[in-house]
């Protein structure tokens, strides 16, 4: 990162702190930055050397709501024009409407709004800035928002180092179409885009370049406030397309979208119970607890994660590939869970399971895994031959602040995965090396397990044998809290089920 870029990042953070003291959360600040950055960049694109039509249309009376109209105002006049600008743009179609959907002015102090517009945003030429620079600034704001609000923005934020490792083994190419049906702030979509540009950028022909900027990524998220952050994240990284690559305000589980993709990368929201999302007369999102009834699903269930597994198998093209983050209950739950696992193992090539350590996610109590599978044509014989499991959880201790997961922590998994030829894998586990993290289980072994349980561990937990191997007190306290939170969540779900 250059000195100039560091200065911009520092200034952006300084404004965030000032507005935080004025009562504005980092997430709300990031939203307001989203609105203002878009307006500034849209204005820059109307000038040489771009000379493009203004993306921000006037209203029916010819009143303008673009960047110059904000820049020339102060005080109450600025506050009023900003509010009217957001209202006007929220009624537009395409990417514009998605970014500004139900947008509200959160900065109540006109002087602070003026400083943000004139001193931070207007002083830079954002369209001339490299995409990764803009992305670094924006990703930093998103990460801070997630850290500040684990139950808010945090639940939509997947650790970027984990995303990088998943994309490194999935290896998307310029011919792929990549989908995330629960895209949040767009981390998976952006990482896939970056991977292709870094590894194939110099080889892309004109059609492939157009595909990368337009139809390469596709996402859904039913929370408009989160979806707008994802859209802006992609826009700042060079994806400029209309219609929007991300659809918001729609429950992606409600129906089959009739679109198919060669790759699905996703971390669906945690929370066991599923619900039907509807829009009420006021345009707000309401939820009604209910099992989804879809012809393409193997089983009807209220379990949200099981429904997402069934949903993504529908989204895949033939021979399409999927990497999905799932909590432990997807691996061991009986009833609908067993049905989904047995169907998935038989009808798809379920080839890899990465057991994730605790302490990775901002949401507490999360014990998660990454399940990798490929879609195959129908046949009588099962498609899964063996499931390779990598245990990154046993004897591993991470925290978000003092010992965060880094990309090198996943190097061994990426090497064991052998993305260049996953059919030529070698286990690190053996009877002579019982602590090896990488071993395979045949299809017959898996389906003979009680309920086709995939919650598989084999490495001895050293902390149970030697107190000297216990993690640091703060890490231990965090893990105990996460275990208790997981148990509480499961008991709460059972209580809700018993209520009716």
C-alpha positions as CSV (number, residue, x, y, z in Angstrom):
1,X,0.0,0.0,0.0
2,X,1.5,3.4,-1.0
3,X,1.9,6.3,1.3
4,X,-0.9,8.1,-0.5
5,X,-3.2,5.2,-0.1
6,X,-2.3,4.9,3.6
7,X,-3.2,8.6,4.0
8,X,-6.6,8.1,2.5
9,X,-7.2,5.1,4.7
10,X,-6.2,7.1,7.8
11,X,-8.4,9.9,6.8
12,X,-11.3,7.6,6.3
13,X,-10.8,6.1,9.7
14,X,-10.5,9.5,11.3
15,X,-13.9,10.5,10.0
16,X,-15.3,7.2,11.1
17,X,-14.1,7.9,14.7
18,X,-15.5,11.4,14.6
19,X,-18.9,10.2,13.4
20,X,-18.8,7.3,15.9
21,X,-18.5,9.8,18.7
22,X,-21.5,11.6,17.2
23,X,-23.5,8.3,17.6
24,X,-23.0,6.8,14.1
25,X,-22.0,3.1,14.0
26,X,-19.3,1.9,11.7
27,X,-21.9,0.1,9.6
28,X,-24.0,3.2,9.2
29,X,-20.8,5.2,8.4
30,X,-19.9,2.6,5.7
31,X,-23.4,2.9,4.2
32,X,-23.1,6.7,4.0
33,X,-19.6,6.4,2.4
34,X,-21.2,4.0,-0.1
35,X,-23.8,6.5,-1.1
36,X,-21.4,9.4,-1.4
37,X,-18.6,7.5,-3.2
38,X,-21.0,6.3,-5.8
39,X,-22.3,9.8,-6.5
40,X,-18.7,11.2,-6.7
41,X,-17.5,8.4,-9.0
42,X,-20.6,8.8,-11.2
43,X,-19.8,12.4,-11.6
44,X,-16.1,11.7,-12.4
45,X,-17.2,9.4,-15.2
46,X,-19.0,12.3,-17.0
47,X,-15.6,14.1,-17.4
48,X,-12.6,13.4,-19.7
49,X,-11.3,11.0,-20.5
50,X,-14.4,9.0,-19.8
51,X,-17.2,11.3,-21.1
52,X,-19.9,8.9,-20.2
53,X,-23.6,9.8,-19.7
54,X,-24.5,10.7,-16.1
55,X,-25.6,7.6,-14.2
56,X,-27.7,9.8,-11.9
57,X,-30.9,10.9,-13.7
58,X,-32.8,14.1,-12.9
59,X,-36.4,13.9,-11.7
60,X,-39.5,14.6,-13.9
61,X,-39.1,18.3,-13.3
62,X,-35.5,18.3,-14.3
63,X,-34.1,18.7,-10.8
64,X,-30.6,17.2,-10.5
65,X,-29.5,15.0,-7.6
66,X,-25.9,14.4,-8.6
67,X,-22.6,15.2,-6.8
68,X,-22.2,18.9,-7.9
69,X,-25.6,19.6,-6.4
70,X,-24.4,18.3,-3.0
71,X,-21.0,19.9,-3.2
72,X,-22.3,23.5,-3.6
73,X,-24.6,23.3,-0.6
74,X,-24.1,23.7,3.1
75,X,-26.1,23.6,6.4
76,X,-29.8,22.8,6.3
77,X,-29.8,23.2,2.5
78,X,-27.2,20.4,2.2
79,X,-29.1,18.2,4.7
80,X,-32.3,18.6,2.8
81,X,-30.8,18.0,-0.6
82,X,-29.0,14.9,0.6
83,X,-32.2,13.4,2.0
84,X,-34.1,14.2,-1.3
85,X,-31.2,12.7,-3.3
86,X,-31.4,9.4,-1.4
87,X,-35.2,9.3,-1.8
88,X,-34.9,10.0,-5.6
89,X,-32.2,7.4,-6.2
90,X,-34.0,4.7,-4.1
91,X,-36.8,4.8,-6.7
92,X,-34.5,4.0,-9.7
93,X,-34.0,0.6,-11.3
94,X,-31.0,-1.6,-11.8
95,X,-27.8,-1.2,-9.8
96,X,-28.7,2.3,-8.8
97,X,-31.9,1.2,-7.2
98,X,-30.2,-1.7,-5.5
99,X,-27.5,0.5,-3.9
100,X,-29.9,3.1,-2.7
101,X,-32.8,0.9,-1.8
102,X,-34.5,2.2,1.4
103,X,-31.4,4.5,1.9
104,X,-31.7,7.0,4.7
105,X,-29.5,10.0,5.7
106,X,-27.9,8.9,9.0
107,X,-25.6,11.9,9.5
108,X,-27.6,14.4,11.5
109,X,-25.0,17.1,11.8
110,X,-24.8,19.1,8.5
111,X,-21.3,20.4,9.3
112,X,-20.0,16.8,9.6
113,X,-21.8,15.8,6.4
114,X,-20.2,18.8,4.7
115,X,-16.7,17.8,5.9
116,X,-17.2,14.2,4.7
117,X,-18.3,15.5,1.2
118,X,-15.8,18.3,0.7
119,X,-12.7,17.2,2.7
120,X,-12.7,13.4,2.3
121,X,-14.6,12.4,-0.8
122,X,-14.2,15.3,-3.2
123,X,-10.5,15.7,-2.8
124,X,-9.7,12.4,-4.5
125,X,-10.2,11.2,-8.0
126,X,-11.6,7.8,-7.2
127,X,-12.1,6.5,-10.7
128,X,-8.4,7.0,-11.5
129,X,-7.5,5.1,-8.3
130,X,-6.6,1.4,-8.8
131,X,-9.4,-1.0,-8.0
132,X,-7.5,-2.8,-5.3
133,X,-6.7,0.5,-3.5
134,X,-10.4,1.5,-3.4
135,X,-11.2,-2.1,-2.4
136,X,-8.6,-2.0,0.5
137,X,-10.3,1.1,1.9
138,X,-13.8,-0.3,1.6
139,X,-12.9,-3.8,2.9
140,X,-11.3,-2.2,5.9
141,X,-14.5,-0.4,6.7
142,X,-16.5,-3.6,6.3
143,X,-14.2,-5.5,8.6
144,X,-14.5,-2.8,11.2
145,X,-18.2,-2.8,10.9
146,X,-18.3,-6.6,11.4
147,X,-15.9,-6.4,14.4
148,X,-18.1,-3.7,16.1
149,X,-21.4,-5.6,15.6
150,X,-21.0,-9.4,15.6
151,X,-24.8,-9.9,15.6
152,X,-25.2,-7.2,12.9
153,X,-22.7,-6.8,10.1
154,X,-20.5,-9.5,11.6
155,X,-22.9,-12.3,10.7
156,X,-22.5,-11.4,7.0
157,X,-18.7,-11.2,7.1
158,X,-16.7,-14.3,6.3
159,X,-13.0,-14.2,7.3
160,X,-11.1,-13.1,4.2
161,X,-8.2,-15.5,4.8
162,X,-10.6,-18.4,4.7
163,X,-12.2,-17.1,1.6
164,X,-8.8,-16.8,-0.1
165,X,-7.9,-20.5,0.7
166,X,-11.3,-21.7,-0.5
167,X,-10.9,-19.8,-3.8
168,X,-7.3,-21.0,-4.2
169,X,-8.5,-24.7,-4.2
170,X,-11.6,-24.1,-6.3
171,X,-9.5,-22.2,-8.9
172,X,-12.3,-20.3,-10.8
173,X,-11.5,-19.6,-14.5
174,X,-12.6,-16.9,-17.0
175,X,-15.2,-19.3,-18.4
176,X,-16.9,-19.8,-15.0
177,X,-20.0,-18.2,-13.7
178,X,-19.8,-17.8,-9.9
179,X,-22.8,-17.6,-7.6
180,X,-23.3,-16.9,-3.9
181,X,-26.9,-17.1,-2.9
182,X,-26.2,-15.5,0.5
183,X,-23.5,-13.1,-0.6
184,X,-23.4,-10.6,2.2
185,X,-20.8,-8.0,1.5
186,X,-19.6,-9.9,-1.6
187,X,-16.4,-11.5,-0.2
188,X,-16.6,-14.8,-2.2
189,X,-17.6,-13.1,-5.4
190,X,-14.8,-10.5,-5.2
191,X,-12.2,-13.1,-4.3
192,X,-13.2,-15.2,-7.3
193,X,-13.0,-12.2,-9.6
194,X,-9.5,-11.2,-8.2
195,X,-8.3,-14.8,-8.6
196,X,-9.2,-14.9,-12.3
197,X,-7.7,-11.4,-13.0
198,X,-4.5,-12.3,-11.2
199,X,-4.0,-15.7,-12.8
200,X,-5.5,-15.1,-16.3
201,X,-5.8,-11.3,-16.6
202,X,-3.1,-11.0,-19.3
203,X,-4.7,-13.8,-21.4
204,X,-8.3,-12.6,-21.5
205,X,-9.8,-12.0,-24.9
206,X,-12.4,-9.1,-25.3
207,X,-15.4,-11.4,-24.8
208,X,-13.9,-12.8,-21.6
209,X,-13.2,-9.3,-20.3
210,X,-16.8,-8.3,-20.9
211,X,-17.9,-11.5,-19.1
212,X,-15.7,-10.7,-16.1
213,X,-17.1,-7.2,-15.8
214,X,-20.7,-8.3,-16.3
215,X,-22.0,-11.9,-16.0
216,X,-19.1,-13.6,-14.1
217,X,-20.6,-13.1,-10.7
218,X,-24.1,-13.4,-9.4
219,X,-25.4,-12.9,-5.9
220,X,-28.5,-12.7,-3.7
221,X,-29.0,-11.3,-0.2
222,X,-32.4,-10.6,1.3
223,X,-31.1,-7.8,3.6
224,X,-30.9,-4.6,1.5
225,X,-28.6,-2.8,3.8
226,X,-26.0,-5.6,3.4
227,X,-26.6,-6.2,-0.3
228,X,-25.8,-2.5,-1.1
229,X,-22.4,-3.0,0.6
230,X,-21.8,-6.0,-1.6
231,X,-22.8,-4.2,-4.7
232,X,-20.6,-1.3,-3.9
233,X,-17.7,-3.6,-3.1
234,X,-18.0,-5.1,-6.6
235,X,-18.5,-1.8,-8.2
236,X,-15.3,-0.4,-6.6
237,X,-13.4,-3.4,-7.9
238,X,-14.4,-2.9,-11.5
239,X,-17.7,-4.6,-11.8
240,X,-19.9,-2.1,-13.5
241,X,-23.1,-3.6,-14.9
242,X,-26.8,-3.1,-15.1
243,X,-28.8,-5.0,-14.1
244,X,-27.2,-5.4,-10.7
245,X,-25.1,-8.5,-10.1
246,X,-26.7,-8.8,-6.7
247,X,-30.4,-9.0,-6.0
248,X,-31.6,-7.8,-2.6
249,X,-34.9,-8.0,-0.7
250,X,-35.7,-11.5,-2.1
251,X,-35.5,-14.7,-0.1
252,X,-33.2,-16.9,-2.2
253,X,-34.6,-20.1,-0.6
254,X,-38.2,-19.3,-1.5
255,X,-38.0,-20.7,-5.1
256,X,-35.7,-22.0,-7.8
257,X,-34.4,-18.9,-9.7
258,X,-34.0,-20.9,-12.9
259,X,-30.4,-19.8,-13.2
260,X,-27.5,-22.2,-13.2
261,X,-23.8,-21.7,-12.4
262,X,-20.6,-23.5,-12.9
263,X,-19.4,-22.6,-9.3
264,X,-21.2,-21.8,-6.0
265,X,-19.1,-20.3,-3.2
266,X,-21.2,-19.4,-0.1
267,X,-21.3,-19.0,3.6
268,X,-25.1,-19.0,4.4
269,X,-26.2,-17.2,7.5
270,X,-26.0,-19.1,10.8
271,X,-29.1,-19.8,12.8
272,X,-30.9,-23.2,12.8
273,X,-34.5,-22.3,12.1
274,X,-35.6,-21.4,8.6
275,X,-38.4,-18.9,7.7
276,X,-40.3,-17.6,4.8
277,X,-39.4,-14.0,4.1
278,X,-42.2,-11.7,2.9
279,X,-42.5,-8.0,2.2
280,X,-45.3,-6.3,4.0
281,X,-47.4,-3.3,2.9
282,X,-44.8,-0.9,4.3
283,X,-42.1,-2.5,2.2
284,X,-40.4,-4.1,5.2
285,X,-39.1,-7.6,5.5
286,X,-41.1,-9.9,7.7
287,X,-40.4,-13.6,8.5
288,X,-42.8,-16.4,9.1
289,X,-41.4,-19.7,10.5
290,X,-42.1,-22.3,8.0
291,X,-40.6,-25.3,6.1
292,X,-39.9,-24.7,2.5
293,X,-41.9,-26.9,0.1
294,X,-40.0,-27.1,-3.2
295,X,-40.2,-29.8,-5.8
296,X,-36.4,-29.7,-6.3
297,X,-35.7,-30.3,-2.6
298,X,-35.2,-33.8,-1.3
299,X,-36.9,-33.1,2.0
300,X,-39.1,-30.4,3.6
301,X,-37.5,-29.0,6.7
302,X,-37.2,-25.8,8.8
303,X,-33.5,-26.2,9.2
304,X,-32.0,-23.2,7.3
305,X,-28.6,-24.8,6.6
306,X,-30.1,-28.0,5.2
307,X,-32.3,-25.9,3.0
308,X,-29.2,-24.0,1.7
309,X,-27.4,-27.2,0.9
310,X,-30.5,-28.3,-1.1
311,X,-30.7,-24.9,-2.7
312,X,-27.1,-24.8,-3.9
313,X,-27.3,-28.3,-5.4
314,X,-30.1,-27.0,-7.6
315,X,-28.1,-23.9,-8.6
316,X,-25.2,-26.0,-10.0
317,X,-24.8,-26.6,-13.7
318,X,-23.9,-30.2,-14.6
319,X,-20.4,-30.9,-13.4
320,X,-20.6,-27.6,-11.5
321,X,-18.6,-27.3,-8.3
322,X,-19.6,-26.0,-4.9
323,X,-17.8,-25.0,-1.6
324,X,-20.3,-24.2,1.2
325,X,-19.7,-23.3,4.8
326,X,-21.9,-25.4,7.1
327,X,-22.3,-25.7,10.9
328,X,-21.7,-29.0,12.6
329,X,-25.4,-29.8,12.8
330,X,-25.6,-30.3,9.0
331,X,-23.1,-33.2,9.5
332,X,-24.8,-35.1,12.3
333,X,-28.4,-34.1,12.6
334,X,-30.9,-37.0,12.1
335,X,-34.2,-37.0,10.2
336,X,-34.0,-34.5,7.4
337,X,-30.3,-34.1,7.9
338,X,-29.7,-37.8,7.3
339,X,-31.8,-37.7,4.2
340,X,-29.9,-34.8,2.8
341,X,-26.5,-36.4,3.5
342,X,-27.4,-39.7,2.0
343,X,-28.8,-38.1,-1.1
344,X,-25.9,-35.8,-1.5
345,X,-23.3,-38.6,-1.1
346,X,-25.1,-40.7,-3.7
347,X,-26.1,-38.2,-6.3
348,X,-23.1,-35.8,-6.0
349,X,-19.3,-36.3,-5.7
350,X,-18.8,-35.2,-2.1
351,X,-15.0,-35.2,-2.1
352,X,-13.7,-32.9,0.6
353,X,-14.5,-31.7,4.1
354,X,-12.5,-29.0,5.9
355,X,-13.2,-29.0,9.7
356,X,-12.8,-25.3,10.8
357,X,-11.4,-24.2,14.2
358,X,-13.4,-22.0,16.5
359,X,-12.6,-18.3,16.9
360,X,-12.9,-17.5,13.2
361,X,-16.3,-15.8,13.0
362,X,-17.7,-12.7,14.6
363,X,-20.9,-14.5,15.5
364,X,-20.3,-16.4,18.8
365,X,-20.8,-20.2,19.2
366,X,-20.1,-21.1,15.6
367,X,-18.5,-24.5,14.9
368,X,-18.3,-24.7,11.1
369,X,-16.9,-26.7,8.2
370,X,-16.4,-26.3,4.5
371,X,-18.1,-29.0,2.4
372,X,-16.9,-29.4,-1.2
373,X,-18.9,-31.3,-3.8
374,X,-19.5,-31.6,-7.6
375,X,-22.7,-32.1,-9.5
376,X,-22.9,-35.3,-11.6
377,X,-25.5,-36.8,-14.0
378,X,-28.0,-39.3,-12.7
379,X,-26.9,-42.9,-12.4
380,X,-27.6,-45.9,-10.1
381,X,-24.1,-46.2,-8.6
382,X,-23.2,-43.5,-6.0
383,X,-20.9,-40.7,-7.3
384,X,-19.0,-40.3,-4.0
385,X,-16.1,-42.7,-3.9
386,X,-14.3,-41.3,-0.9
387,X,-14.5,-38.2,1.3
388,X,-11.2,-36.6,2.3
389,X,-11.3,-34.9,5.6
390,X,-8.9,-32.2,6.9
391,X,-9.0,-31.5,10.6
392,X,-8.0,-27.9,11.3
393,X,-9.9,-27.9,14.6
394,X,-8.4,-30.3,17.0
395,X,-5.6,-28.8,19.0
396,X,-5.9,-25.5,17.0
397,X,-6.8,-22.3,18.8
398,X,-7.6,-19.0,17.1
399,X,-9.1,-15.7,18.2
400,X,-10.3,-12.7,16.2
401,X,-7.9,-10.3,17.9
402,X,-4.9,-11.9,19.6
403,X,-4.4,-14.9,17.2
404,X,-6.4,-14.5,14.1
405,X,-6.4,-17.0,11.3
406,X,-3.8,-16.2,8.6
407,X,-3.6,-17.5,5.1
408,X,-0.4,-19.5,5.8
409,X,-2.4,-21.4,8.5
410,X,-4.3,-23.0,5.5
411,X,-1.2,-23.8,3.4
412,X,-1.1,-27.4,4.3
413,X,-4.8,-27.9,3.6
414,X,-4.4,-26.3,0.1
415,X,-1.4,-28.5,-0.6
416,X,-3.2,-31.6,0.6
417,X,-6.3,-30.7,-1.5
418,X,-4.1,-30.8,-4.7
419,X,-6.3,-28.4,-6.7
420,X,-4.2,-29.2,-9.8
421,X,-5.3,-32.8,-9.6
422,X,-7.5,-33.7,-6.6
423,X,-7.7,-37.4,-7.8
424,X,-4.0,-37.8,-6.8
425,X,-4.1,-37.2,-3.1
426,X,-2.1,-38.8,-0.3
427,X,-3.1,-38.9,3.3
428,X,-0.9,-37.5,6.1
429,X,-2.6,-39.8,8.6
430,X,-1.5,-43.3,9.1
431,X,-1.3,-45.8,12.0
432,X,2.3,-44.6,12.4
433,X,1.3,-41.0,12.3
434,X,-2.1,-40.8,14.1
435,X,-1.8,-37.0,14.4
436,X,-2.0,-36.5,10.6
437,X,-4.7,-34.0,9.7
438,X,-5.7,-35.5,6.3
439,X,-7.3,-38.8,5.7
440,X,-10.0,-40.4,3.5
441,X,-13.2,-42.4,4.2
442,X,-14.8,-44.6,1.5
443,X,-18.4,-44.3,0.6
444,X,-19.2,-47.6,2.2
445,X,-17.6,-46.5,5.5
446,X,-19.6,-43.2,5.4
447,X,-23.1,-44.7,4.8
448,X,-22.5,-47.4,7.4
449,X,-22.0,-44.8,10.1
450,X,-25.1,-44.1,12.3
451,X,-27.3,-41.6,10.4
452,X,-24.5,-41.3,7.8
453,X,-22.8,-39.0,10.3
454,X,-20.0,-36.9,8.8
455,X,-19.0,-35.3,12.1
456,X,-15.7,-37.2,11.9
457,X,-12.6,-36.7,14.2
458,X,-9.7,-39.0,14.9
459,X,-6.9,-36.8,16.3
460,X,-6.4,-37.0,20.1
461,X,-7.1,-33.7,21.9
462,X,-3.9,-33.0,23.7
463,X,-5.5,-30.7,26.3
464,X,-7.5,-33.7,27.6
465,X,-4.3,-35.6,28.4
466,X,-1.9,-32.8,29.5
467,X,-2.9,-29.6,31.2
468,X,0.3,-28.0,29.8
469,X,-1.3,-28.2,26.4
470,X,-4.2,-26.1,27.4
471,X,-4.6,-22.9,25.4
472,X,-4.1,-19.5,26.9
473,X,-6.8,-18.5,29.5
474,X,-8.4,-15.9,27.2
475,X,-8.6,-18.5,24.3
476,X,-9.9,-21.1,26.7
477,X,-12.6,-18.8,28.0
478,X,-13.6,-17.9,24.4
479,X,-13.9,-21.6,23.5
480,X,-16.0,-22.4,26.6
481,X,-18.2,-19.4,25.8
482,X,-18.7,-20.7,22.3
483,X,-19.5,-24.2,23.5
484,X,-22.1,-22.8,25.9
485,X,-23.5,-20.6,23.2
486,X,-23.8,-23.5,20.8
487,X,-25.6,-25.6,23.4
488,X,-27.9,-22.7,24.3
489,X,-28.8,-22.2,20.6
490,X,-29.6,-25.9,20.2
491,X,-31.7,-26.0,23.4
492,X,-33.6,-22.9,22.3
493,X,-34.3,-24.5,18.9
494,X,-35.6,-27.6,20.7
495,X,-37.8,-25.5,23.0
496,X,-39.3,-23.6,20.0
497,X,-40.0,-26.9,18.2
498,X,-41.8,-28.2,21.4
499,X,-43.9,-25.1,21.5
500,X,-45.4,-26.1,18.2
